[in-house]
Every structure is written in C-alpha cells, then in structure tokens.
Amino acid sequence: MSAFESEALTIRTYPYSEAHRIAVFLTREYGQVRGLAHGARSGRKSRFGSSLEPLTQVRLIFSRKENQELATIKSAEILAAHSALQLSLEINLHISYFAELLFEFSQEEEECEDVFRLTLAVLEAQEKVPIELLARYFELWLLRLEGVLPALEPKLGPALAAKVAGMLKQHPTGLDDSILTEGERKRIERLGEELIEYHLEKRLKTKRMLKELL
C-alpha cells in the first residue's frame, strides 16, 4: 500500500456507517482524492476534529492500494481554517458554494496547482473584499482554467467586458467593487451561472441556496 502526502482543501464529506465519513479533498499534486476517514463521526473523540469542514486547508496524508476506489485518510493536519461561528451566513454559504464548484470542476489524479492557488487567494481576500465580488471572480477564473470561458465582449458588451478583463488581471485582494454598478454585477452573475450550468449540465445545490436565503 503506497502512502502519499499533499497540501489539500476539504471540499466534501459523506456519512459512512455510524462512526466514519468519506471525505473528498482537492490536493495540489493529485487532484481530487476521496478517502475513508475512520472515526470521523465520533464527535470530540474524532482525531480529525474540524479538519473536514469545507475549505479547511490541511496537510493530508493518505494511503491507497492499486485499483482501490477509496483511499484511507491517515491524518489531516489543519494549516488554515475558517471558523463558522465567526463568519456571517452569507460568507458561510459562499464557502459551501466554492467547495461545491471545486468538487464539480476537479478530477482525480489530475494536477491542479492553478485551481489550488486561485482558491487560496480567494479565501485570503474574503476578509477584505465583498464575498459576492469574489464569487464572480472565482467563477470566471474556474471557467477560464477549464478552458470554457468564451470571449466576453459578445456576451457583455465592450465596456463591461473590459471591466471584467481588468478584474481578472488583479489578485483578488486588489478587487474594487466600486467599478461595477449593481446592474453590471447582476449581468456578470447571470453569465457565470449560465456558463457553469451549461458546462456541468446541472444547477448546483449551493447556488440555489444562495438565491433562496440571501
């Protein structure tokens, strides 16, 4: 059985029996990794603690036999976390949305350094930049990295396309929401939603929650 280590982000978990969970991670080196976290449903006794919360950054150690569908999660040491108790409902919902986007856009055994760095940069910016603007930035960059972002001018018109192009050249901590009107923000959101749904051939559950609760 081979052992592997990688920096990772937790993107989804599922119950597995009364005591365990299946956890899905986005790793720098190995793409999406699914593994069985033994004892992860054991409350405070769990050795995983809060490392399986959405978009927690961890140092992941896992093992996997050849042709084995699920890895075995050995440990997930927290490197950076976001306390749900300290974040607003809006930010918590968006973090869940970002995690679902990563789950849908990432693949197993496919290096994803660019997507990993993008996600860390967006998470770094969430204390300084409106989360709604970060969501538009994150959506469009994911589409670009996936190779499915079309030319923006025919979709948005020359003026707004130029603004969006300028946004995408910025590090997310440097984004300025004041350059966009409310109508422009809505147009960008509709475009991102349409492109994502077309690419994935479905509507994301967390996107629907954002619309219903905010």
SEVEXSE-641741 format. One line per 2 residues: number of its first residue (from 1); their letters; for each residue x, y, z of N, C-alpha, C, O. Coordinates in steps of 0.05 Angstrom, whole numbers, padded with zeros to 5 digits. Example, Ala and Ser with C-alpha at 12.3 -4.5 7.8 and 13.67 -1.06 7.14 Angstrom:
BEGIN
1 = AS = 00264 -00114 00156 00246 -00090 00156 00264 -00066 00156 00285 -00066 00169 ~ 00257 -00045 00142 00273 -00021 00143 00258 00001 00157 00268 00023 00161
END
This chain:
BEGIN
1 = MS = 00017 -00024 00000 00000 00000 00000 00018 00025 00000 00035 00028 00017 ~ 00014 00043 -00020 00030 00067 -00022 00019 00089 -00005 -00006 00092 -00003
3 = AF = 00036 00105 00007 00028 00128 00023 00036 00154 00009 00056 00155 -00005 ~ 00018 00174 00011 00022 00199 -00003 00017 00222 00017 00003 00219 00036
5 = ES = 00030 00245 00011 00026 00269 00027 00023 00293 00009 00037 00295 -00011 ~ 00004 00310 00016 -00001 00334 -00001 -00016 00355 00015 -00031 00349 00033
7 = EA = -00011 00380 00008 -00028 00402 00017 -00055 00399 00004 -00056 00392 -00020 ~ -00076 00404 00019 -00103 00398 00008 -00124 00417 00020 -00119 00429 00041
9 = LT = -00147 00417 00007 -00171 00432 00017 -00193 00412 00018 -00198 00397 00000 ~ -00207 00411 00041 -00231 00394 00044 -00253 00406 00027 -00260 00429 00031
11 = IR = -00266 00390 00010 -00287 00401 -00007 -00314 00386 -00003 -00335 00397 -00012 ~ -00314 00363 00009 -00340 00349 00014 -00336 00326 00033 -00314 00314 00034
13 = TY = -00357 00320 00049 -00356 00295 00065 -00384 00282 00064 -00404 00295 00059 ~ -00384 00256 00068 -00408 00240 00068 -00407 00221 00093 -00386 00211 00100
15 = PY = -00430 00217 00105 -00431 00196 00127 -00424 00169 00115 -00432 00162 00093 ~ -00410 00153 00131 -00404 00125 00123 -00405 00108 00149 -00386 00108 00164
17 = SE = -00427 00095 00153 -00433 00080 00178 -00436 00100 00201 -00436 00124 00197 ~ -00438 00089 00225 -00443 00106 00248 -00419 00121 00257 -00421 00142 00270
19 = AH = -00395 00112 00250 -00371 00124 00261 -00353 00137 00241 -00336 00153 00249 ~ -00356 00131 00215 -00336 00140 00196 -00349 00160 00176 -00373 00164 00174
21 = RI = -00331 00173 00161 -00340 00191 00139 -00323 00186 00114 -00300 00178 00116 ~ -00335 00190 00091 -00319 00192 00067 -00314 00221 00062 -00332 00238 00062
23 = AV = -00289 00228 00059 -00281 00256 00055 -00269 00259 00027 -00254 00242 00017 ~ -00275 00282 00015 -00264 00288 -00011 -00246 00313 -00009 -00255 00333 00002
25 = FL = -00222 00312 -00019 -00203 00334 -00017 -00194 00342 -00045 -00193 00326 -00064 ~ -00187 00368 -00047 -00173 00377 -00071 -00144 00380 -00063 -00137 00396 -00045
27 = TR = -00126 00365 -00075 -00098 00366 -00068 -00082 00380 -00090 -00090 00381 -00114 ~ -00060 00391 -00083 -00042 00404 -00103 -00032 00385 -00123 -00033 00390 -00147
29 = EY = -00022 00362 -00114 -00007 00344 -00132 -00024 00322 -00144 -00018 00313 -00167 ~ -00046 00314 -00131 -00060 00290 -00140 -00089 00296 -00148 -00105 00278 -00153
31 = GQ = -00096 00322 -00151 -00124 00328 -00158 -00143 00321 -00136 -00137 00324 -00112 ~ -00166 00311 -00144 -00187 00303 -00124 -00180 00276 -00112 -00175 00257 -00126
33 = VR = -00181 00275 -00086 -00176 00250 -00071 -00200 00244 -00053 -00209 00261 -00037 ~ -00211 00220 -00056 -00233 00210 -00039 -00222 00189 -00021 -00208 00171 -00029
35 = GL = -00228 00192 00005 -00218 00172 00024 -00236 00168 00047 -00254 00184 00053 ~ -00232 00146 00061 -00247 00138 00084 -00233 00149 00109 -00210 00142 00114
37 = AH = -00247 00166 00124 -00236 00177 00149 -00248 00162 00172 -00270 00167 00180 ~ -00232 00143 00183 -00242 00126 00204 -00247 00142 00230 -00229 00157 00239
39 = GA = -00270 00138 00241 -00276 00151 00267 -00283 00181 00264 -00285 00194 00285 ~ -00287 00190 00240 -00292 00219 00237 -00319 00228 00247 -00324 00252 00249
41 = RS = -00337 00210 00252 -00364 00217 00263 -00366 00212 00293 -00388 00210 00304 ~ -00343 00211 00306 -00343 00204 00334 -00343 00229 00352 -00335 00228 00375
43 = GR = -00351 00252 00341 -00353 00276 00357 -00326 00286 00366 -00307 00286 00351 ~ -00324 00295 00391 -00299 00306 00402 -00277 00285 00403 -00253 00292 00403
45 = KS = -00284 00260 00403 -00264 00239 00404 -00250 00235 00377 -00229 00222 00375 ~ -00262 00247 00356 -00250 00243 00329 -00223 00256 00327 -00219 00279 00335
47 = RF = -00204 00242 00316 -00177 00253 00312 -00176 00273 00289 -00156 00287 00286 ~ -00198 00275 00274 -00199 00294 00251 -00209 00321 00260 -00204 00341 00246
49 = GS = -00224 00323 00282 -00233 00348 00292 -00248 00364 00270 -00266 00353 00257 ~ -00240 00389 00267 -00253 00407 00247 -00239 00407 00220 -00244 00424 00203
51 = SL = -00220 00389 00217 -00205 00389 00192 -00222 00381 00167 -00213 00386 00145 ~ -00245 00371 00172 -00263 00363 00150 -00284 00383 00144 -00303 00378 00128
53 = EP = -00282 00407 00156 -00301 00429 00149 -00294 00440 00121 -00271 00439 00113 ~ -00314 00451 00107 -00309 00460 00079 -00287 00480 00077 -00285 00499 00091
55 = LT = -00269 00475 00058 -00247 00491 00050 -00226 00496 00073 -00212 00516 00073 ~ -00226 00477 00092 -00204 00477 00111 -00178 00468 00097 -00178 00448 00083
57 = QV = -00157 00483 00100 -00132 00477 00087 -00116 00458 00106 -00112 00464 00129 ~ -00108 00435 00096 -00096 00415 00112 -00071 00403 00099 -00066 00406 00075
59 = RL = -00054 00390 00116 -00032 00374 00106 -00043 00345 00107 -00045 00333 00128 ~ -00049 00334 00084 -00063 00309 00082 -00043 00286 00078 -00025 00288 00061
61 = IF = -00046 00265 00093 -00031 00240 00089 -00052 00218 00085 -00070 00214 00101 ~ -00049 00204 00063 -00067 00182 00056 -00052 00159 00043 -00031 00162 00032
63 = SR = -00065 00136 00044 -00053 00113 00031 -00074 00100 00013 -00098 00104 00017 ~ -00065 00086 -00007 -00083 00074 -00026 -00070 00050 -00040 -00047 00052 -00049
65 = KE = -00085 00029 -00041 -00076 00006 -00056 -00082 00010 -00086 -00099 00025 -00093 ~ -00067 -00004 -00102 -00071 -00002 -00131 -00100 -00012 -00138 -00108 -00033 -00128
67 = NQ = -00114 00004 -00154 -00141 -00002 -00163 -00161 00000 -00140 -00184 -00009 -00143 ~ -00154 00011 -00118 -00172 00015 -00096 -00188 00041 -00100 -00177 00062 -00106
69 = EL = -00215 00039 -00098 -00231 00063 -00104 -00228 00085 -00083 -00226 00108 -00090 ~ -00227 00077 -00057 -00224 00097 -00036 -00196 00095 -00023 -00186 00073 -00018
71 = AT = -00185 00118 -00018 -00160 00119 -00003 -00167 00116 00027 -00190 00118 00035 ~ -00147 00112 00043 -00150 00113 00072 -00137 00138 00083 -00113 00142 00079
73 = IK = -00153 00155 00096 -00142 00180 00106 -00128 00175 00132 -00140 00168 00152 ~ -00102 00179 00132 -00086 00174 00156 -00087 00198 00175 -00090 00195 00199
75 = SA = -00084 00222 00164 -00085 00246 00180 -00091 00270 00162 -00086 00270 00138 ~ -00102 00291 00175 -00107 00316 00161 -00101 00339 00181 -00118 00349 00195
77 = EI = -00076 00347 00181 -00067 00368 00199 -00076 00396 00189 -00070 00403 00166 ~ -00090 00411 00205 -00100 00437 00197 -00077 00457 00194 -00061 00461 00211
79 = LA = -00077 00470 00170 -00058 00491 00164 -00072 00518 00166 -00060 00538 00175 ~ -00097 00520 00158 -00113 00544 00159 -00142 00537 00159 -00151 00519 00144
81 = AH = -00158 00550 00176 -00186 00543 00178 -00203 00569 00179 -00193 00590 00185 ~ -00229 00565 00175 -00248 00588 00177 -00269 00580 00197 -00284 00561 00192
83 = SA = -00270 00594 00219 -00290 00587 00240 -00318 00595 00231 -00323 00619 00228 ~ -00335 00576 00228 -00363 00581 00220 -00377 00599 00240 -00395 00614 00233
85 = LQ = -00369 00598 00266 -00382 00614 00286 -00375 00643 00283 -00391 00660 00292 ~ -00353 00650 00270 -00344 00677 00267 -00352 00689 00241 -00348 00713 00236
87 = LS = -00362 00673 00222 -00369 00683 00196 -00399 00687 00193 -00415 00674 00206 ~ -00406 00706 00175 -00434 00712 00170 -00447 00689 00155 -00433 00672 00143
89 = LE = -00473 00688 00154 -00488 00668 00138 -00480 00671 00109 -00476 00651 00095 ~ -00477 00695 00099 -00470 00700 00071 -00443 00687 00064 -00441 00674 00044
91 = IN = -00423 00691 00081 -00397 00681 00076 -00397 00650 00078 -00384 00637 00062 ~ -00410 00640 00099 -00412 00611 00102 -00425 00598 00078 -00415 00577 00068
93 = LH = -00446 00609 00067 -00459 00598 00044 -00441 00599 00019 -00441 00580 00003 ~ -00426 00621 00017 -00408 00623 -00006 -00385 00603 -00004 -00376 00592 -00024
95 = IS = -00375 00599 00020 -00354 00579 00023 -00364 00551 00015 -00349 00536 00002 ~ -00389 00545 00022 -00400 00519 00013 -00403 00519 -00017 -00399 00498 -00029
97 = YF = -00410 00542 -00029 -00413 00544 -00058 -00386 00540 -00071 -00384 00525 -00091 ~ -00365 00553 -00061 -00339 00549 -00072 -00330 00520 -00071 -00318 00509 -00090
99 = AE = -00336 00507 -00048 -00328 00479 -00045 -00343 00461 -00065 -00331 00442 -00076 ~ -00368 00467 -00070 -00383 00451 -00090 -00372 00456 -00118 -00370 00437 -00134
101 = LL = -00365 00481 -00124 -00352 00486 -00150 -00327 00470 -00154 -00322 00458 -00175 ~ -00310 00469 -00133 -00285 00454 -00135 -00290 00424 -00138 -00277 00411 -00153
103 = FE = -00311 00414 -00124 -00318 00386 -00126 -00326 00380 -00155 -00318 00359 -00166 ~ -00341 00397 -00168 -00351 00392 -00195 -00330 00396 -00216 -00330 00383 -00237
105 = FS = -00311 00415 -00212 -00292 00422 -00232 -00266 00406 -00231 -00251 00405 -00250 ~ -00261 00393 -00208 -00235 00379 -00205 -00239 00349 -00212 -00261 00338 -00212
107 = QE = -00216 00337 -00219 -00216 00309 -00227 -00195 00294 -00210 -00176 00305 -00200 ~ -00199 00268 -00208 -00179 00251 -00193 -00154 00248 -00210 -00155 00247 -00235
109 = EE = -00132 00248 -00196 -00105 00244 -00209 -00100 00264 -00231 -00088 00257 -00252 ~ -00108 00288 -00227 -00103 00309 -00246 -00092 00333 -00232 -00106 00346 -00216
111 = EC = -00067 00339 -00236 -00053 00362 -00222 -00069 00387 -00225 -00079 00394 -00247 ~ -00072 00402 -00203 -00090 00426 -00204 -00077 00449 -00188 -00091 00462 -00173
113 = ED = -00052 00453 -00193 -00038 00475 -00179 -00051 00502 -00183 -00054 00517 -00164 ~ -00059 00508 -00207 -00071 00534 -00213 -00097 00538 -00198 -00102 00559 -00187
115 = VF = -00114 00518 -00198 -00140 00520 -00184 -00135 00522 -00154 -00149 00536 -00140 ~ -00116 00507 -00144 -00110 00507 -00115 -00101 00535 -00107 -00110 00546 -00087
117 = RL = -00083 00547 -00122 -00073 00574 -00116 -00095 00595 -00118 -00096 00613 -00102 ~ -00112 00592 -00138 -00135 00610 -00141 -00152 00609 -00116 -00160 00630 -00106
119 = TL = -00158 00585 -00107 -00176 00582 -00084 -00164 00595 -00059 -00177 00609 -00044 ~ -00138 00590 -00054 -00125 00602 -00031 -00125 00632 -00032 -00129 00645 -00012
121 = AV = -00121 00643 -00056 -00121 00672 -00059 -00149 00684 -00054 -00151 00705 -00041 ~ -00170 00671 -00063 -00197 00680 -00058 -00204 00678 -00028 -00216 00696 -00017
123 = LE = -00195 00657 -00015 -00200 00654 00014 -00185 00676 00029 -00196 00686 00049 ~ -00161 00682 00020 -00145 00703 00033 -00160 00730 00031 -00158 00746 00050
125 = AQ = -00174 00734 00009 -00186 00760 00004 -00213 00764 00017 -00223 00786 00018 ~ -00225 00743 00028 -00253 00745 00037 -00256 00763 00061 -00279 00772 00067
127 = EK = -00235 00770 00075 -00238 00790 00097 -00236 00818 00088 -00242 00837 00103 ~ -00227 00822 00062 -00223 00850 00052 -00241 00857 00030 -00246 00881 00025
129 = VP = -00252 00838 00015 -00267 00843 -00009 -00295 00831 -00006 -00297 00809 00005 ~ -00316 00845 -00016 -00342 00833 -00014 -00343 00805 -00026 -00333 00800 -00048
131 = IE = -00356 00787 -00011 -00356 00759 -00019 -00370 00755 -00046 -00363 00737 -00061 ~ -00390 00771 -00051 -00405 00769 -00077 -00386 00774 -00100 -00388 00761 -00121
133 = LL = -00369 00794 -00098 -00350 00800 -00119 -00329 00778 -00122 -00322 00771 -00144 ~ -00321 00767 -00100 -00302 00745 -00101 -00314 00720 -00114 -00301 00705 -00128
135 = AR = -00340 00717 -00110 -00354 00694 -00123 -00353 00697 -00154 -00349 00677 -00168 ~ -00358 00721 -00164 -00357 00726 -00193 -00329 00721 -00204 -00326 00708 -00224
137 = YF = -00309 00731 -00189 -00281 00727 -00197 -00274 00697 -00197 -00262 00687 -00216 ~ -00283 00683 -00177 -00277 00654 -00174 -00290 00638 -00197 -00277 00621 -00209
139 = EL = -00315 00644 -00202 -00330 00630 -00224 -00316 00634 -00251 -00311 00615 -00265 ~ -00310 00659 -00257 -00299 00664 -00284 -00271 00652 -00287 -00264 00643 -00308
141 = WL = -00255 00653 -00265 -00228 00642 -00267 -00229 00611 -00269 -00213 00599 -00284 ~ -00248 00599 -00255 -00251 00570 -00258 -00258 00562 -00287 -00247 00543 -00298
143 = LR = -00276 00578 -00298 -00284 00573 -00326 -00260 00577 -00345 -00257 00562 -00364 ~ -00244 00597 -00340 -00221 00602 -00356 -00201 00579 -00354 -00190 00569 -00374
145 = LE = -00195 00571 -00329 -00176 00549 -00325 -00186 00523 -00337 -00170 00506 -00345 ~ -00212 00520 -00338 -00224 00496 -00350 -00224 00498 -00381 -00228 00478 -00394
147 = GV = -00218 00522 -00391 -00217 00526 -00420 -00244 00529 -00433 -00247 00525 -00457 ~ -00264 00538 -00417 -00291 00540 -00428 -00302 00569 -00425 -00326 00573 -00430
149 = LP = -00285 00588 -00418 -00295 00615 -00416 -00294 00628 -00444 -00272 00630 -00456 ~ -00317 00636 -00455 -00317 00647 -00482 -00308 00676 -00482 -00302 00688 -00461
151 = AL = -00306 00687 -00506 -00300 00716 -00509 -00322 00731 -00495 -00345 00726 -00499 ~ -00314 00751 -00478 -00334 00764 -00462 -00348 00787 -00476 -00371 00794 -00469
153 = EP = -00336 00799 -00496 -00347 00823 -00509 -00374 00817 -00521 -00393 00832 -00518 ~ -00377 00795 -00536 -00404 00789 -00548 -00425 00783 -00526 -00449 00787 -00531
155 = KL = -00417 00774 -00503 -00436 00768 -00481 -00443 00792 -00464 -00466 00795 -00455 ~ -00423 00809 -00460 -00427 00831 -00441 -00426 00859 -00453 -00433 00879 -00440
157 = GP = -00417 00861 -00478 -00413 00887 -00490 -00384 00897 -00484 -00372 00888 -00465 ~ -00374 00915 -00501 -00346 00923 -00498 -00339 00935 -00471 -00318 00929 -00460
159 = AL = -00355 00953 -00461 -00348 00967 -00436 -00347 00948 -00412 -00327 00949 -00398 ~ -00367 00932 -00408 -00367 00914 -00385 -00347 00892 -00389 -00334 00883 -00370
161 = AA = -00343 00883 -00414 -00323 00862 -00419 -00295 00872 -00411 -00279 00857 -00400 ~ -00290 00897 -00417 -00264 00909 -00410 -00260 00911 -00380 -00238 00906 -00369
163 = KV = -00282 00917 -00365 -00280 00918 -00336 -00274 00891 -00325 -00258 00887 -00307 ~ -00288 00871 -00336 -00284 00843 -00326 -00256 00834 -00332 -00243 00821 -00315
165 = AG = -00246 00840 -00356 -00219 00832 -00363 -00199 00844 -00343 -00179 00832 -00335 ~ -00204 00870 -00336 -00186 00883 -00316 -00188 00870 -00289 -00167 00867 -00275
167 = ML = -00212 00861 -00281 -00215 00847 -00255 -00199 00822 -00255 -00187 00815 -00235 ~ -00200 00807 -00276 -00188 00781 -00277 -00157 00782 -00277 -00143 00763 -00272
169 = KQ = -00147 00806 -00283 -00118 00810 -00282 -00108 00816 -00254 -00084 00815 -00249 ~ -00127 00823 -00236 -00120 00830 -00209 -00117 00806 -00191 -00130 00785 -00195
171 = HP = -00100 00808 -00171 -00101 00790 -00148 -00127 00796 -00134 -00134 00819 -00132 ~ -00142 00775 -00124 -00168 00781 -00112 -00167 00801 -00088 -00188 00814 -00084
173 = TG = -00145 00803 -00074 -00144 00823 -00052 -00145 00851 -00063 -00150 00870 -00048 ~ -00140 00855 -00089 -00140 00882 -00100 -00165 00889 -00115 -00167 00910 -00127
175 = LD = -00186 00872 -00113 -00211 00878 -00127 -00225 00901 -00115 -00225 00905 -00091 ~ -00237 00917 -00132 -00252 00941 -00123 -00281 00939 -00134 -00286 00942 -00158
177 = DS = -00299 00935 -00115 -00327 00932 -00123 -00340 00957 -00134 -00360 00956 -00147 ~ -00327 00980 -00128 -00340 01006 -00136 -00340 01010 -00166 -00354 01028 -00176
179 = IL = -00324 00995 -00181 -00322 01000 -00210 -00347 00988 -00225 -00351 00994 -00248 ~ -00362 00971 -00211 -00385 00959 -00223 -00411 00970 -00211 -00413 00974 -00187
181 = TE = -00430 00975 -00229 -00457 00982 -00219 -00472 00957 -00211 -00463 00934 -00216 ~ -00494 00960 -00197 -00510 00937 -00188 -00519 00921 -00213 -00519 00897 -00212
183 = GE = -00528 00936 -00233 -00536 00922 -00258 -00514 00906 -00271 -00519 00884 -00281 ~ -00490 00917 -00271 -00467 00903 -00282 -00460 00878 -00266 -00454 00857 -00278
185 = RK = -00462 00880 -00240 -00457 00856 -00223 -00476 00834 -00229 -00469 00810 -00231 ~ -00502 00841 -00233 -00522 00821 -00238 -00518 00808 -00266 -00522 00784 -00269
187 = RI = -00509 00824 -00285 -00504 00813 -00312 -00481 00793 -00311 -00482 00772 -00324 ~ -00460 00800 -00296 -00437 00781 -00294 -00446 00756 -00279 -00437 00734 -00287
189 = ER = -00462 00759 -00258 -00472 00735 -00244 -00488 00717 -00262 -00485 00693 -00261 ~ -00506 00729 -00277 -00523 00712 -00295 -00506 00698 -00316 -00511 00675 -00322
191 = LG = -00485 00712 -00327 -00468 00699 -00346 -00453 00676 -00334 -00452 00654 -00345 ~ -00441 00680 -00310 -00427 00658 -00297 -00445 00634 -00291 -00437 00611 -00295
193 = EE = -00469 00640 -00282 -00488 00619 -00276 -00495 00603 -00301 -00496 00578 -00300 ~ -00501 00617 -00322 -00508 00603 -00347 -00485 00586 -00358 -00489 00563 -00366
195 = LI = -00460 00597 -00357 -00437 00582 -00367 -00432 00557 -00350 -00425 00536 -00361 ~ -00434 00560 -00324 -00429 00537 -00306 -00450 00515 -00310 -00443 00492 -00311
197 = EY = -00475 00523 -00311 -00496 00504 -00314 -00494 00490 -00341 -00499 00466 -00344 ~ -00486 00505 -00362 -00483 00493 -00388 -00460 00473 -00388 -00462 00451 -00399
199 = HL = -00438 00480 -00375 -00414 00463 -00375 -00419 00438 -00358 -00411 00416 -00366 ~ -00431 00441 -00335 -00435 00419 -00317 -00461 00403 -00323 -00465 00381 -00313
201 = EK = -00478 00415 -00339 -00504 00404 -00346 -00522 00399 -00321 -00537 00380 -00320 ~ -00520 00417 -00302 -00538 00417 -00279 -00534 00443 -00263 -00515 00458 -00267
203 = RL = -00553 00448 -00245 -00552 00471 -00228 -00541 00462 -00201 -00550 00442 -00190 ~ -00523 00477 -00190 -00511 00470 -00164 -00530 00475 -00141 -00544 00495 -00141
205 = KT = -00531 00457 -00122 -00549 00460 -00099 -00543 00485 -00082 -00561 00499 -00074 ~ -00517 00490 -00079 -00510 00513 -00062 -00516 00539 -00076 -00522 00559 -00062
207 = KR = -00516 00540 -00102 -00524 00564 -00116 -00553 00570 -00112 -00561 00593 -00108 ~ -00570 00549 -00112 -00598 00552 -00107 -00603 00562 -00079 -00620 00579 -00074
209 = ML = -00587 00552 -00059 -00589 00561 -00031 -00582 00591 -00029 -00595 00605 -00015 ~ -00561 00599 -00043 -00554 00627 -00043 -00577 00645 -00052 -00582 00666 -00040
211 = KE = -00590 00637 -00073 -00612 00653 -00084 -00636 00653 -00065 -00650 00673 -00063 ~ -00641 00631 -00051 -00664 00629 -00034 -00660 00643 -00007 -00679 00654 00004
213 = LL = -00636 00643 00003 -00631 00652 00031 -00619 00680 00033 -00620 00692 00054 ~ -00608 00690 00011 -00596 00717 00012 -00612 00737 -00004 -00604 00761 -00005
END
